[in-house]
């Protein structure tokens, strides 16, 4: 029996939850798939074991019973919150998007194992990035995004701002194997079909890189995409890409995520990280 795929929306009730739901619905609608709403409850471990050794012999039994009741109450509150969150999100999606199918998933523990539990069903992952508490240029992308992006073999869309239906996209291209895979992913999917596309390479004047850029455009064009190539002069890669995005009002950035070598797996300081941390525009990461 073939497993039904979905677009997995990871929600936590924060300010970006609505944006995650909207982009998940857009992504799923473009591919004709349902949305899977995932909320993961990470309930702190009980403190009973830590405290029992310090409790006096006469009061130990009574206080342990009190702690047990507190643990049970806390678990009930967490469950109630999770139930309310996913039901509210489902109602929001069904009221906002006609004909969308929504499945609900609730798990305990950490986010990555919960995502991997649905590995066979996941076609893409949608996650929120918190930017409202960062007044300067850099945004805290969060450890959850780092962890999931490193491990995922499918596209991960990261969003934060209010949803606006995308009309254009750009692929950050550096002629690497990862960048070529990103353009191949775009070509194989209906997600960005019909949108104005841009493939942007910064610097890198080698003939092989220029040919790789031309080949990528030719491939996408042959698949029916409307896409233009742009080779920017020698600039800082991140500044050049983000300046192009702003100047051309690009709605989504597609960037190759982290490679498999030890050097490429180093998240901090990478171009990918800098792009995510320097823009509120939705970013699709492709491995």
Number of C-alpha atoms within 10 A of each C-alpha: 3 6 8 11 19 26 29 30 28 23 24 18 16 10 16 20 20 20 22 30 26 22 26 28 28 21 25 24 19 14 16 17 18 21 27 27 25 22 22 20 18 12 14 10 8 14 13 15 11 9 13 15 10 9 14 10 9 8 9 15 12 11 16 17 12 12 17 15 12 14 18 12 12 15 15 12 12 15 17 11 14 22 15 13 18 21 14 12 20 21 11 14 21 14 11 12 13 9 11 18 18 20 14 16 18 14 17 13 12 13 20 16 14 18 20 14 12 15 15 12 17 21 20 23 25 25 24 28 25 17 22 13 8 10 8 8 10 15 20 14 18 12 9 14 18 13 13 18 23 17 13 20 15 16 24 24 24 25 28 23 18 12 15 11 11 15 14 21 24 25 25 26 29 22 19 13 12 19 23 20 17 24 23 14 16 20 21 12 11 14 17 21 18 13 15 17 24 24 22 21 24 20 17 17 13 10 9 11 17 18 12 18 24 15 13 24 22 15 15 20 15 11 13 11 20 17 21 16 19 16 15 16 13 12 12 11 21 19 14 17 22 18 12 17 21 12 9 13 13 20 19 24 25 24 26 24 26 23 17 12 8 7 10 12 13 14 18 11 8 15 18 18 17 18 22 25 17 18 19 20 20 23 24 23 24 25 22
